Amino acid sequence: FVFLEAPPFRHRHNDIYGGERFDVLKRMILFCKAAVEVPWFAPCGGSIYGDGNLVFIANDWHTALLPVYLKAYYRDNGLMQYTRSVLVIHNIAHQGRGPVDDFATMDLPEHYIDHFRLYDPVGGEHSNVFAAGLKMADRAVTVSHGYLWEIKTMDGGWGLHEIINHNDWKLQGIVNGIDMAEWNPEVDEHLQSDGYANYTFETLDTGKKQCKEALQRQLGLQVRDDVPLIGFIGRLDHQKGVDIIGDAMPWIAGQDVQVVMLGTGRPDLEEMLRRFESEHNDKVRGWVGFSVQLAHRITAGADVLLMPSRFEPCGLNQLYAMAYGTVPVVHAVGGLRDTVAPFDPFADTGLGWTFDRAEANRMIDALGHCLNTYRNYKESWRGLQARGMAQDLSWDHAAELYEDVLVKAKYQW
């Protein structure tokens, strides 16, 4: 690791992305300038790379200036000709937008302003850091195939769809992996106390049952193995679709189910969770805040995980859920569409249920089929759990695909 000490920004402490917009931009300018200079001064891996054969991997708009500085400062001047840059798109909604005057702060040749200047009907003419990074990067990666398709559309590209389509040849979708050392029911440290238990697929029947009972006791719910326990873990905001669960709650509360919701975010949605628990205290728990331990325990103890996200570039909770034998019910967008194959009862294939619109009635329909399978088709349910847990969800496969991108960038001229 290389750490950059910048006394003017010490007041930010751990809030590295927070603060006033222009202050954030200045920090990211400094970070990108420093990063592109590191190979010339820091002995990474024991030696100074200098004008060597290396690849920078930048993430989102915050480091999208790195490909720009690499070209403007070095490659345009005959240096670092074998150095490449790859820009990873996690969420294209955040673009580093600002007035065109922002360009004067970036310390770039005047003609580079055309890479930043963008016009859209809502924001008018503005400076767009992500746009410049997409144009200058040698390759770009999105965190799922589905999200790659979405950002090419007018709705999903957030004003950058034309640039993305023009640079389509350099883009590739790669689904994220998960940390199997942290998210593994066999060794999960959060399941080693308070009545929880580690388990594998071979011990799923006893281990998951024990986790479910422990979760019910911890949250003050009636201990019942026969009742489906539905979980939601996520930010309480518009993107995550928690309001869709709110619209569906009258139907959900009318079923013989238990619901556990964990998250923090918009004050009105936090209050909604509290209200749900108050109105349906016998079957709903709304935990406002965030607890890593409880997130692990919900993932292990729940039977079903709800993810009604309006957009989800990749999504990790559905991957965690399947690794723990918890069946996901998701809105078929972005990485959720990529990773949760719909259950086919006739072919006995699939990993969960999907719904095609971010609407309560569509989610209710999918959840209803899920609950029916849980109650009446135990063998099919067991198959869903088995297929989910049998997947290789680690970073190993994703790493191989990233290596392929790096090789393509290396031999690009």
Helices and strands as residue ranges (DSSP letters): G 7-12, H 21-41, E 55-59, G 61-63, H 65-69, I 70-74, G 75-77, E 84-89, E 97-98, G 100-105, G 110-112, H 113-116, E 117-120, E 124-128, H 129-136, E 139-142, H 145-151, H 161-166, G 168-170, E 171-173, G 189-191, H 204-219, E 229-233, H 242-253, E 258-263, H 267-279, E 284-288, H 292-301, E 304-307, H 317-323, E 327-331, H 334-339, E 353-355, H 360-376, H 378-390, H 395-410
